[in-house]
């Protein structure tokens, strides 16, 4: 009888561990913002949740995505750095596969049309060829072109190229905590703030 009870507890604990791993790997994950490349949308010290389910479920042990969706223009996404794969980056999708993207004097054009970007911040009035003028570039199949909202201070697809869609870990959707390092105070006004 005691052995049966121990076996039942072991099964319940094992199932709970497996379910928590599946949820963490495929539904939601927490991230912290360490840099200012997404200001004003995301501030240094923001802690956010990313929806991992939206672009498909990655089942542990299989290493493959199921029911994979595709990122859309405007999505704020998390992915491993193309240059340092053990470090995650967060940027906004500007163009998707098949899009023609270019920048002229700090203004972004996708498929020949100026992109409306109310979220963008510019901190430098001077023009730089590589940073403020590029393209047109055709986004290859299975890739996206990403940029930071703090446009003049972001190291992004303009420098290291496209992001492979299969490497995107999730879409940022809500700030659950925010800490102002300089003032050493929480930013309560940012709590439960939806990310657009």
C-alpha positions in Angstrom: 0.0 0.0 0.0 2.8 2.4 1.0 4.7 1.5 -2.2 1.6 2.2 -4.3 1.3 5.7 -2.7 5.0 6.4 -3.4 4.6 5.3 -7.0 1.5 7.6 -7.4 3.5 10.6 -5.9 6.5 9.8 -8.2 4.2 9.8 -11.3 2.5 13.0 -10.3 5.8 14.8 -9.7 7.2 13.5 -12.9 4.2 14.6 -14.9 4.4 18.1 -13.2 8.0 18.4 -14.2 7.4 17.3 -17.8 4.4 19.7 -18.1 6.4 22.7 -16.7 9.2 22.0 -19.2 6.8 21.9 -22.1 5.1 25.1 -21.0 8.4 26.9 -20.5 9.7 25.6 -23.8 6.6 26.2 -25.9 4.2 28.7 -24.4 5.7 31.6 -22.4 9.1 32.7 -21.2 10.5 35.6 -19.2 13.2 38.0 -20.5 15.0 41.1 -19.1 16.0 44.1 -21.2 19.7 44.9 -20.7 20.3 47.5 -23.4 18.6 50.6 -24.8 18.2 49.5 -28.5 14.4 49.3 -28.2 13.8 52.6 -26.4 11.2 54.1 -26.1 9.1 50.8 -26.5 11.3 48.9 -24.0 13.5 50.5 -21.4 16.6 49.1 -19.7 15.3 47.2 -16.7 12.0 46.1 -18.2 11.1 42.5 -17.6 8.7 40.9 -20.1 7.0 37.8 -21.1 7.3 36.4 -24.6 4.7 34.2 -26.3 6.6 31.2 -27.6 3.4 29.5 -28.8 2.6 32.1 -31.5 5.5 30.9 -33.9 5.0 27.2 -33.2 5.6 24.8 -30.4 9.1 23.5 -29.9 8.9 20.2 -28.0 11.9 19.4 -25.8 13.9 16.4 -27.0 12.5 16.7 -30.6 14.2 20.1 -31.3 11.6 20.7 -34.0 8.7 23.3 -34.2 5.2 22.1 -34.7 2.2 24.3 -35.9 4.8 27.0 -36.8 3.3 30.5 -37.5 5.2 33.3 -39.2 6.3 36.6 -37.8 4.6 39.7 -39.1 5.9 43.2 -39.8 5.8 45.1 -36.5 6.2 42.1 -34.2 8.8 42.6 -31.4 10.7 39.3 -31.4 13.3 37.5 -29.4 16.1 35.5 -31.1 19.7 34.4 -30.5 22.3 36.9 -31.7 23.6 35.9 -35.2 27.1 36.7 -33.9 26.8 35.4 -30.3 24.2 32.6 -30.3 24.3 32.2 -26.5 23.0 35.8 -26.2 19.3 36.7 -26.9 18.4 39.9 -28.8 15.1 41.7 -29.0 14.2 43.7 -32.1 11.2 44.7 -34.3 10.4 42.9 -37.5 10.6 45.5 -40.3 10.3 43.2 -43.4 9.5 39.6 -44.0 10.4 37.1 -46.7 9.8 38.4 -50.2 9.8 42.1 -49.0 12.0 44.7 -50.6 13.4 46.9 -47.8 15.5 50.0 -48.0 16.3 53.1 -45.9 16.7 56.6 -47.3 17.9 59.3 -44.9 16.6 57.5 -41.8 13.2 56.7 -43.4 12.3 53.0 -44.0 10.5 51.8 -47.2 9.1 48.4 -47.6 8.0 47.4 -51.1 8.4 51.0 -52.2 6.1 52.5 -49.5 7.3 54.5 -46.5 6.7 52.6 -43.3 4.7 54.4 -40.6 6.8 54.0 -37.4 5.4 55.9 -34.5 7.5 53.9 -32.1 10.9 55.0 -33.5 13.3 57.3 -31.7 16.2 59.1 -33.4 19.0 60.5 -31.2 21.5 61.7 -33.9 20.6 64.3 -36.5 23.6 63.5 -38.6 23.4 61.0 -41.5 25.6 57.9 -41.7 25.7 55.9 -44.9 25.6 52.4 -43.4 23.2 53.2 -40.6 20.8 55.6 -42.3 20.9 54.6 -46.0 20.8 51.1 -47.4 19.2 48.9 -50.0 17.0 48.1 -51.6 17.5 44.5 -50.2 15.2 41.6 -50.9 14.5 39.5 -47.8 15.2 35.8 -48.6 12.7 33.0 -48.0 12.6 31.9 -44.4 14.2 35.2 -43.1 13.1 38.5 -41.6 14.8 41.9 -41.4 14.8 43.4 -37.9 15.7 46.8 -36.4 15.7 48.4 -33.0 13.2 51.2 -32.2 16.1 53.4 -30.9 17.1 53.5 -34.5 20.4 55.4 -34.2 21.6 53.3 -31.3 20.7 49.8 -32.4 23.0 47.1 -33.8 20.6 45.1 -36.0 20.0 43.6 -39.4 21.6 46.6 -41.1 24.9 45.3 -39.8 24.7 41.5 -39.4 22.0 40.6 -41.9 18.7 38.7 -41.7 17.3 36.6 -38.9 16.3 33.0 -39.7 12.6 32.6 -38.8 13.2 29.1 -37.3 15.5 30.8 -34.7 12.9 33.2 -33.4 12.0 32.2 -29.8 8.9 34.2 -29.3 7.0 37.5 -29.6 7.2 39.9 -26.7 3.7 40.8 -25.4 3.7 42.3 -21.9 5.9 43.9 -19.3 5.4 42.3 -15.9 8.1 44.3 -14.0 10.3 47.3 -14.6 13.3 48.5 -12.5 14.9 51.9 -12.9 18.6 51.3 -12.2 19.5 55.0 -11.9 16.7 56.0 -9.5 16.8 52.5 -7.8 13.0 52.4 -8.0 10.4 50.3 -9.7 8.5 51.9 -12.6 5.0 50.9 -11.5 3.4 52.7 -14.5 5.0 50.2 -16.8 3.6 47.1 -15.1 1.1 45.1 -17.3 2.0 47.3 -20.2 1.3 45.6 -23.5 4.1 45.7 -26.1 3.1 47.0 -29.6 
